[in-house]
Amino acid sequence: MDTNSTNNSKDTNGMQFTFASLVRIRRLAFRYSYLGITLGLIFSSSFIPYKLGSAAIQQDKPTTQATPKVFPQGYFVEPTDSSLSIAGNFGEIRQNHFHAGLDVKTGGREGCMVLAAASGYVSRVKISATGYGKCLYITHPNGFVTVYGHLQRLYGKIADYVRNEQYKFESFEIDINVPKDVLRVNQCDTVAISGNTGGSQSPHLHFEIRDAVTENAYNPFLFGYKIKDTVPPRLLTLAVYPANDTSFVDGKNTSRKTKIYGSKGKYKISPSEKMTVCGDIGFGIEAYDYANIAQAGKLGAYSIELQIDGQKIYYHEMNEIAFDESRYINSHIDYAEEAKSNREIQKCFREENNMLSIYQCVINDGLYRFADTLLHPVKFIVKDFFGNASTLEFKVQSSKFKVQKQGTLHTEPKAEAHFRCSEENVFETKDIKVDILPCSLYENIDFRYSMSKDTLPKTFSPIHTVHTSEVPLHYNYTLSIRVKNIPKQYRDKAVIVLLDGKNNMSNQKGIYIDSADGTSWVSTQTKYFGRFTVVVDTVAPMVKPYNLYNGKNLRAAKTIGVIVGDNLTGIVSYRATVDGKWVLMEYEPKKALLFYEFDEHVGKGKHIFKIEVADGKNNIRTYTADFTR
């Protein structure tokens, strides 16, 4: 990580700061551009206005202030028929994204009534086997949209409308925009039944409030939703990072993780933990929030502030999330540490290509230059939305840079190339090609690569180690691996796989290419570094009857079901018919189950059920059975 930060010990008390709203998506050779707007949070009995933005930058003159966003208090009611209790809050750290709403508890079961939080109209319905599962969007006249996810089923006229659309398109998975006057709802109307569909791991309702224009998600607590919470956040781990090759923590050019002790809002590190720093240093902290109800579990902190020598150098709040920014979470956290230990350490400094808009203050990218021999006080202040605060205070000993003796510096294997995150980066050998577009990396890296001498059984290339899995990417890059001896009839079945430490394979897709120079390659797009090889997928998905066999009488049954699975490239499509006519089968991956609920499309008498299931390489399995209804 490179930095041009200056000594932060000077007084900055008269400086003006403004938030920079950063360009959401930058393509190819375009560099970053900054838009200045300001944020301030003001509480009132009727609304909470604040001005949206991101990172603070130093300025000599004040800038024009943006118009505050108004959050009406009490406009939205609770979205279930019981008092609000949550299992997840806004801004929690999740895999590759920030949590964009509240996970509303439903008593550990499916089947609760889901209510319209305010009057409006159903504007969108998305049905998917992954993600939010069955999901409903209601647009309201005040410029906001409420979102209801992981539903078991839709309700009433909404369910009828969507089911007709599914039959029209002959697809379980749909994403449709609904005309404004078709499905109007009043506040507290039942619109759905709570469930556990999509990526949900236990029954609950996922609830969001979005901007109707930008589609950004807002913290629902801004609108007056409240839970009983008098418990301050818990602080678990302190992290200290050298920012470059001339920065050191305890004489080493590696990060240091230290356990934090304390409770009830007051935290410290062990008195025996003496810490010496030199050069440009960044700090991070592992912190979580907990409400009064123990069953709520671990929640995310609302704000984190870092002070050094009494000066605020970093501050963020979780008020708003833009979905096209959410993957920058992999730069915000210590990605390598999370991969190794599951500790979610939030870095209180910003890497070059971190474009998150949650930052209200980041001076010198959050890095502090220690270049004297003084003792410097450091303070963290971590809060939840309701003002409960925890603090961590400690001191670090600054030391001047000294040339390290040979062998004391942290050493890495020799780099193949230096990749700049703002530029396109290409690496090629006779066996591999890597093409990374600008802004795919979060910081500059010394790129490393190696190739094994041997191959795994039933693979068609050596193992290629492309940098390290501990470094995240924001966008896909192109990975091409040279292959030999793939039989012609299997070439369209070739796929690149990512290997874990036990050589378990994860599908990264791929296409077979014959080059003009006579070499053959398999190429794909992936967002991961790691260990790769090439295999072929010739095995069709598994399809096994769940409650069906030839000649079975299903007069009393409510459904037809089959168990499905695939060994590598996954189930990508299926089609079920009864007597040659398409029927709506729902897919529940957590149960590996495809099921059809009997409706008016299947009457009494004898019928023929048929289903075809295809994987990612178009291997198809067909199952047919006769039944009586």
N, C-alpha and C positions, 0 to 999 in steps of 0.2 A: 504494500500500500504506500503510495507516494503522498507527500504533503509538503506544502510550502508555508506552513503555519509559522507565525512569529511568536515571540515571547508574550504570553498572556498575562504576565504579572503587572502590566501597566494598568492604570485606572481607565475604565471604560464607562464611567457613570454618565456622561452626557451624550453617549452615542445614541443614534436613532437606529432602530431595527424595524424591518418589515418582513412580512412573509412572502416567499416567492412561490407562486403557483407555477409548477413546472410542466412543460409540454408532456402530455400523457404518453404518446407513443412517438418515438423518434425513429425514423427509418434510414437505413443505410448510412450515407456519409454525413447526414445532418448532425450537428452538435447541439448541445443543450441550449435552450433559451429560457429566460426567466421573466415571469410576470409578477409584479409586486402588488400584493394585497395584504391587508392587516386582519388580525383576529383578536377579538376580545370577548370574554364571556360575561354576560350580565344577567343576573337572575331577577325575575319580577314575578308578581302574582299572576300575570296573564300570559306572558310569553318569555322566551329566552332568546334574545338576538345574539348572534356572534358572526364574525367575519371569517370566511374560510380561507385557508391557505396552507403553506408548507414551511420550508426552512427559512430561518432568519438569516439575513445578510446584512453586513455593516453598511451604513449609509451616512453621509454627512448632512443630508437634508431630509426633512419629513416628506413622505409621499402622500398622494391623494388617497383618502380612505374609501374602502368599498362599502356598499350598502349592506347592513346586517341582514342575516337570514333570520326569519321569525319562526319560532317553534311554538305553536298554540298549545297551551296547557289545558288538559282535560278534554280535548277534542276527540281523541281516540280512547275507547274503552278497552278493557281487557279482552283478549281474543278467545277465551274459553269460558265455560260456565262455572268456573271456580276462581278463587282469589289467586293473584299472580304469584307463582313460585317458579324459580328458574333453576336449570341445570347448566346453563351456559350463558355468558353475557357478551355484549358487543366488544369487538376488538381482541378477543381471545386469540392466542396463537394456535393455529391449526396447520396441518401439512400443506404447504405451498400457498396458504392464504390466511388472512385475518377473518375471524368469525364476524359475519355482517349483521347479526341480529341477536335476538334472545331465544334460547331454547327453553320453552315453557313446559314445565313438568305436567304430566297427565296421569299421575298416580301409578306410574309403572305399567300402564296398560293402554291398549288401543280402544277407540270407541267413544272418546269424549266429543261433545258438540263443539265445533269451531264456529265462532261468531264473527260477523263483519265488525271491525273495530270502529267503523263510521259508515255513513251512507255514501253511496257512489255506484260504480258499475264495474262488473267483471271485464277487464280489458285484455287479459292474457291468461292462457292456461298452458302449462307445460307438463307433459307426462313423460317420465324417463325411468329406466331401471336403475339409474345411478343418480348422483347429485342430490337434488331436492326431491326426487321421486315424483309423486303427484303434487303439483304445486299450482296455487291459485294467486292471481294478482287482481287487486281491486283499486281502481283509480278514484280519487276523491276530489271534490270541487276546490279544495284549498291548495292544490298543487302537489300533493303527496300520493304515493302508492303504497298500500300495505300488501305484504307477501306472506303466504301461508304454505309451509312446506312439510314434506314427509307425511302427507295425508293418506289415510287408508282408502277413502273414497270421497268423491264430491257428493253434493246433496241436492235433491229436488230438481228444479229446472236446469240448474247448472250441470248436474250429472247427465241429464237427458241430452242437453245440447252437445256436450263433449262426446258422449257415446255415439251420437249420430255422425259427428265429425270423424271419429275413429273408423267407423264403418265406411264412411265416404272415401277416406284415404286408405282404407284397409291397412291400418297401422296402429299398434298399441301406443308407440311413442309418437307424440305429436307436440308441436309448439305453435300455438295459434293465437293470433290477435283477434279479439272479439269486437264487433262493431259496438259503438257507444250505447245505443238504445236497446240492445238485445237482452242483456242480463243485468238489470238494475237491482240493487239491494239496499235495504235500510239498515241502519245501525242495529246491531244485535240479532240480525237475521242469521239463522243457521245456514252456513255455506258449504260445510264439509264435516267429515268425521276424522278425528285425529288417528294417526297411524304410526308406521315405522318403515315407510317405503324409501327407496333410494339408498343414499349412503348412510342413513341413520343406523346407529348401533343399538338403540333401545327406544321404546315408544316415547314420543314427545312431539310437540308442535314447534317448528322453527318459524319465528315471526320477525319480519323486517318492516322498516319504514324507509321508503326511497323517495328521492326527488323525481317528480314525473317527467322532467326534461332531461336532466343529466343522468338519471338512473343511479346516482350515487346513494349509498346506504347511510342513514344517520343513526346515531345512538338513540334507541327508543327512550332512554331515560331523559333525554332532552325535552320530551313531550309530556313529562309529568308522571310517567310510570314510576312506581316506587316499590321497593322490597324492604323488609326489615333488615337493616344492616348497620350495626354499630361496631363491627369487627374491622380493625385496620389490616392492611395487607401484610403478608408474611414475606420476609426477605431470607433467601436461602444461600445464595452463592455470589461472591464478588469476583469479577474477572478484570484483569489488567493486561493490556495489549501493547507491545512495541509496534509502532506504526511503520517502521522502515528498517533498513539494515544498520542504521546508526543510532537506533533506539534500543534501550535495554531495561529489563525488569529483573532485579536481583542479579545483574551482571550477565544475563542471558537474553538472547534475541528470540525468546519464545514467550507466549502468554502464560499467565499464572492464574489459577483458580483457587479461591480461598473460601472456606466455610464461614457463614455468618451466624452469630449467636444472638439470641434475645427473644423478646415477646412483647405483646401489648404496645406495639408501636415503637419500641426502643431497641435498637440493634447495634452490634459492634462485632469486630473481629477479635480473635484471641490476642491478648497483650503480647504473647510470644511471637506473633506474626509480624515481624519487622519487614518493611517493604522499601526497597531502594529503586529509584527510577531515574532514567536519564534519556534525554531526547524527547521526541514526539510520542506521547502516550495517550491511549484511549482506555476508557473504562466501560464496564458492562455489569449488569446485575440480573440475577434470577429472582423474580418476584411474582407472587400470586395474590389474589384476593379471595376472601371467604365471607359469605353472608352469615347471618345468625343461625340459619337452618343448616345443620351439618350435612344433610342429604344434598344440598346444593353442590357440594364438592368444590373443586378448584376452579376459580374464575380468573379472568384477566384483570390486571391493574388498569385503572383509568389514565393515570398520568405518572410520568417519571421526570424528576428534575435532578440535575447534577450541578453542584457548585464546587469550585476550587478556589481557594483563597478568598472565599466569600463572594465570588463572582459566578453568576449563572452562566454556564457555557452550553448547556443542553436542556431542552424541555420538549416533551410531546404530550398530547392529549388524544384520546380516542373518541372523537366526535363524528367523524365522517370517513367513509372508505369509498374510494373509486375502484370498481371491480377491475379495470384495466391496470391498476397499480398493485393489486393485492399480492401478486407473486413476488413483489419486492420484499416481502417479509423474509425471504431467504437471504437478503442482504442485511436486514434489520437485526436478525438473530445471529448468534454464533452457530452457523449451519453445521460446521464440522463437529462441534461439541454436542449438538443435538443428535447428530447421526451416531455418535459414539456412546453417549450416556443418557440420552433423552432429556437432558437439562436444557430448558429454554431460556438461555441467557440473552437478554436484550442489550445490544451494543448501543452505548450512548455517544456514538460518533457515526459519521456517515461516509460510506464509501463513494467513490467517484460516480458510479452509475446507479446509485440508489435514488430513485425519483419519487419516493413516497411523499405525500402531502400532509402527513400527520405532524410534522415537526414545526413547532412554534418558535424554537430558538436553537440554532446550531452554530456556535461561533467557531470559526476556523475548523469547520467540519467536526467539531466536538473534540478535537485533539488539543492537548495542552503540552507546551514545550517546557520541559524541566532542564534548565541550563545553569543552575546555581548550586549552592551547597546547603540550602535552607530546608527546614521542615515545613511541609505544605498541608494545611487542613483540607480534607475532601468530605463532601456531604451529599448523600442521596436523600431525596424526599419522594416517597411513593404514596400515591393516594388512590382511593376508590372514588366512584362518582359522587358519593354522598359525603365526601369530605373527611372520612377516616384516613389518617395519615400514619405512615411509619418512616422513621429516619435511621440512617446509618451514617455514623461519623467515625473517621479514622484519619491518620496522618501518614504521608509518604515522605521519605527522605530523598531529596533531589541530590544528584551527584553529577559532576562534569564528566564529559566523555573521555574515556581512556582507551587507548588501543589495546584490544584484548590479546592475550597470549594465544598462539596457535593451538587450536583444539578446543578452545573454550566457546567459540561461536557455534551457534546452531547450524548444522550443515544439512543440505538436501542433495539428492542425486542430481547429477548434471542435467541442466535444462536443455531441451532441444531448440527452444526459441523463446523470445520474450513477446508476449501478446499484450497489446494495449486494448483496454476495454472499449475505447471510443472508435476503434478502427476495425476493418475486416481483417481476419487472421486466417491464414491458410498454411496447412502443414501437409506435406506429401512425401511418401516413400514409394517404392515399387509395389508395396503391399497394402497401403492405406492412404486415404485422402480425408482430411478434416478441413471443413470450410465454415468458419464462425463469422456471422454477420456482425457489424458494429452494434454496440450496446447490448450484446447478449451476455457478456461478462459484467460483473459488478465492480471489479477492480482489475488492475493489471496483474498478470501472472507470468511466472516462468514456467512455460509449458513443458511437460515431460511425457515421454512415450517409450514403450518397450513392447517387444513381441516375443512370445514363447517359442521355444524350439520344437515343441511337440504339440499335438492336437488332442482334444478330448474325443472319446468314442462317438461316432456318428455325427461328427462335425466336419465342416469343409474349409476350415481355415485355422491357423494358429490362434491362440488367445492374444488379443491386442489390448494392452493396458493404455487407455487414453487418459492422460493426466491422473486425477484422483477423484473418487466419488465424493470426497469431502468438500469439493468446490462446486457451488450451484451455478446454473445458467438461467437466464431469464427467457430467452427465446430458443427455438429449435436451431440446431446446426446440422449441416450435412455430413454424414459419416458414410464413407464407401470403403468396403473391404474386398480385396482381391481374393477370388476363389478359383479352385481347380477341381476338375473331375466330378462336377455335379451332373448326373445323368440328364439327358435332354428332357425326358418326360417329367422330371422333378424341378426344373429350373424355375417355373412359376410358383413353386412352393417354398422357395428359399426365403429365409428370414434371418435378420440379425437379432441376437439375443444378448442381454446384459446378464452377467454372471455375478452372483453374490459370493461370499466367502466360502460357501460349501458347493459352489458351482451349480446352484439352482438357477434355472433360466427364466428371464423375464422378457416377454415379447417386445421388440422394438420395431417390428414390421420390416419391410424391405422389398425392393424390386431387383430382379436380375437384369444385368446390362452386359451386352457384348460390345467391347470398344473396337474402334477402327484399327488399333494396333494389335488386335488378336487376343488381348487380355480380357478376362471376365471379372465382373464386379457385382456385389450386392450393395445397394445404396439405400439409405433411410434418413429420416429426420428425427432427431432425439434431443431431449433437454438434459441428458445425463452424461457425465464422464464416468469412466470405470473400465471394467474388463468385458470385452466383447468377442464373440465368435459367430459363425454362421452355421445354421442347421436347416433342414427341410422339414416342413410340416405336411405329412401325407395322411394323418390319422383323422378321420371324420369324428365329429362330436358324438358323445354318448347320449342316447335317448332311451329311457327306461320308463315303462308305464308305472304310474303312481296308484291309480285306482281303476285300472282298465285292463281287460284282456278280451280276446275274441269271443263274441257271443254274450258278453256280460249284460245283465239287466241293470240299467241305471235309472229306473223310474223314480226311485227315492233319493237319488244322488242330486246334489246341488252343483257339482262341478265335474269336469274332466281334467285330470292332471298328469303331467309327465315330468320325470326327473331328467335334467340335462346337465352336461358338463363337457369341458374340452381340455385337452392336455397342454396347449401352448398358446395359440393365437386367439383364443377366446370366441365365444358365440357372438356373432355380429348380426345375424338375421334369422328369422324363422317365419314360417307361414303354415297356418292350420286351416283345414277345411272340414266341413261336415257335408257329405253328399255333394262334394265339389264346390261348395260355397264357403267363402271366407268367414271365419268366426274370430271373435276378439279374445285372444289369449294374452293374459298378463304375465309378465316375467318378474319373478322375485329372486334375484341372484343369491341373496343370503340363504335361501332355502333350496337353491338350485332347481326351482320349480317354475314350470309353465302351466297355467291353469285357465280354463274357460268356465265361466259361470253360465249355466243354462239360462236362455232367455227365449224370446218369441221366435228366434231364428231356427230353433230346433223343436219340432213338434213330436207327437207320439208316433211310435212305430219303429221300424228297423232303420239303422243309419250306418254310414261308413265314416269313420274318423281317420284323418290323415294329417301328419305333420312332417315338414321338412325343416331341418336345422342346419345352418351353415356356419363354419368358422371363418377366421380372417384370411384363410388361403383357399376359400371356396370348396373345402371338403364338406360334403353334404351327407347327412344321415336322414333316412326316411323311416317313419313308423306308421303302420296302418292297423286298424282294428275295427271289427264290427261290434255294434252294441244296439241295445233296444231301449227305447225311451217310453 
